[in-house]
Amino acid sequence: MVHYDDNDSRRCFLKGILSVGLASFAAALCADSVFAVTTSEVKLPDGLSVERWDFETKGIDDWTVVSGQWAVEDLADAPSGKRALVQRALQNTYNVIVAASGPYSDVDVSVRFKPISGKEDASGGIVFRFADGKYYLIRANALEDNFRFYYYDRGRRMIESARVRAPALGQWHTLRAVIAGDHVQGWLDDVLLLDSRDKRFTAGRVGLWTKTDSITAFDDLTIRGVLAGK
């Protein structure tokens, strides 16, 4: 049997506590980590026209509601005033609204979104290259620790997924999607998380998206794009 004096025992005890503490800290850090993409940012040409909606003076009368219950509402904490666009339908598989501008080939889109509620889903997304009911989608979900890039063509298919800390319910977050040619990038809260390539769709309009019972608010939509055929 090996015996230790009091000093050795204390040293062993402290080492044990330290190792457990570091292991716990590392596990917690991994659980909360956001795995950012380190590649360079895709940039569109300078001088492109920009469209913005803060929903204070500019409504959605000329937008296309594909599915869902979309309306501009008074919202006290709206980022750019007192009004925001809110989707409140609870029964549809997907809820989609498409802005009137475009169609665009390459586009840089950003929007603020707040997942207000949802038991099955609490999401918000950017739709781009929407044409003939087909589109790309980048979305975040307050009930899941992932951030995903999909395409929709008579059904939704995932192209890429990133691990994230789920965006908090009841708080405003920022989504951004950029596509140039077949190169697609996605940001959540100003962190580049998705970097992918897909050449399935080449041009279309921009829109917003939720799923099932998500009640979600959107504000500060900005679209900067290359008009198709230009």
DARA-V837808 format. One line per field, one symbol per residue. phi: phi as a letter, one per 20 degrees, with the letter a starting at -180 (. if undefined). psi: psi as a letter, one per 40 degrees, with the letter a starting at -180 (. if undefined). Layout:
BEGIN
phi->???
psi->???
END
This chain:
BEGIN
phi->.eddfffffffffffffffffffffffffffefdefedffffceffnffcdccdmeddecgeedeeaoddbecfbfdgfdqccbecdcfddffcdcccfffnfdeebcccbebcfeaqeebbcbbdeblfblmdaebdbccfdcebccdcccbmrecedbccebegfffmcecddbccccmdeccccclmdfccbbcbdfddaredbcbbclefdcdcblfcccbefgne
psi->hhiiiddddddddddddddddddddddddddeihgiheiihhhiiieiihhiheedehafdeihhdiighihihhdehdfbeiihhheieeidihhihidiaiiciihhiihihhdihddigiiihhifhhfeiiihhiiheeifihihiihgeihhhdiiihihhhiieihihihhhhhbehhihihfehhdhhihhfdidiaiiaiiiibfhhhiiifhhhhihhhe.
END
